[in-house]
Amino acid sequence: MLIGIISDTHDRLEAIAKAVSKLNELKVEMVIHCGDFISPFVVRELGKLNCKLIGVFGNNDGDKYTLTQKFSSIGFQLHDGPHTIEIDGLRVLILHGYRSPEMTISIAYKLAETGKYDIVAYGHTHKYDKQKIGDTLVLNPGEVCGYLTHMSTMMILDTKRMEVKKITL
């Protein structure tokens, strides 16, 4: 199964449109969003995905009620994080982040060290990260918006091969 992992879209509609186009082109079967959608109008672009989206709220998400309603109306799911799902027999923990980038990374790595998850996917730092801690894959797709790093990135996970590919938009 191919899974798209994105984060920190921050209302940047042109970057979101590029990400959606690439995800559809690659025929991903699901998208995980690690938070910071920001405003409900992002549904216009993310709603063009040809697959399901499951995401968690980030620290900058404003109108959570309307975001939830709009995403729910098109079959997408938003949750308070951290949120655990099972995908293709894998236990996946999705979270955004906490306070500083350093604290976020530390928490993601500590969660991986527990061995309870096959994948820990996080956002918030806006920096791409791919680590193997024990048997757990720790993933941060970077930022779709490109505001902090000036690079718009996401990742594709092949759950059968447990291979990750970085995509620069």
Number of C-alpha atoms within 10 A of each C-alpha: 14 21 22 28 29 27 31 31 26 22 19 17 18 12 20 25 18 15 26 20 17 17 25 16 10 13 16 21 16 19 25 22 29 33 29 24 29 21 16 19 14 20 19 13 19 21 18 13 21 17 17 15 22 19 27 24 26 26 14 14 17 15 11 18 9 13 22 16 15 19 21 12 11 13 13 19 19 21 17 14 18 17 17 15 13 12 13 11 10 13 16 22 23 28 28 27 26 18 10 11 15 12 13 19 20 14 16 24 19 12 18 24 15 12 13 14 20 21 25 24 26 33 32 26 25 25 17 18 17 15 13 14 18 11 14 21 20 23 23 28 32 31 29 29 25 19 14 12 15 11 17 24 26 25 25 20 19 15 15 11 9 12 11 19 13 16 16 14 15
